[in-house]
Amino acid sequence: MPILFFIIFVFVSMLPALIIISLVKIKEAIFNKFVSPTKKINQGIELKIDGELFKKYIKLAKENFENKNYTSAIDLYDKAILLNNSKSFCFNNRGYCKSRMENYAGAVDDYSNAIDLNQDEAMYFANRGMTYWKWNKKDDAYKDWRQASILGSEYANKWLKKYFNLSTDIASPTSSSFLDVLKKN
């Protein structure tokens, strides 16, 4: 009889733990079945990246861009970014599409995301700088074009010379000061 009480006691004392474990497993199963990929990414849960689908979205986005169908290109870049948000070129390209549609705030956000992922890419700074210029934010355009120039962008050098009337090498640390350049314009 004491053994039976002992077994019942052990079972009863383990029951709350078994219930909790079961509830956790049920919660995980429901979460994995019904939560969207976006929420999973935001909650830090790794998704298996479907490389072929990602490549397909990128290819279609580039085709849409070349055909000047920017809205579709943006939608396709959105889908690619949901699959893999660590590719800076996706943010850059989507930003370029937004800039072409005159959505300058959205474009700047995308270029900034691209820069956060890869701070050594001159093109990202040059593109964001041109968007700032179109948005009439000359000081921000100057800063980005100067950084792009330092990183080796010939386009940024040309734009700095054209729009800010600079005749010196802007990448030089001794070139005209930022405020002097802005006073000219």
Number of C-alpha atoms within 10 A of each C-alpha: 5 7 8 9 10 11 11 12 12 11 12 12 11 11 12 11 11 13 11 11 12 12 12 12 12 12 12 11 11 11 12 13 9 8 10 10 15 14 10 14 15 9 9 9 12 10 13 8 11 11 12 9 13 18 12 13 21 21 15 15 28 21 15 18 20 11 10 14 14 22 16 17 26 23 14 23 27 19 17 23 20 16 20 18 16 14 14 22 20 24 28 26 24 28 30 26 25 23 24 15 14 14 15 21 14 17 26 26 16 25 28 20 22 26 21 11 16 15 15 14 18 23 23 30 29 28 25 29 28 24 27 23 19 14 17 11 13 19 16 17 26 24 16 23 32 26 23 26 25 18 18 16 19 16 16 29 22 17 21 22 15 11 14 16 13 17 13 13 16 21 18 11 9 9 13 14 10 12 9 9 17 12 8 9 9
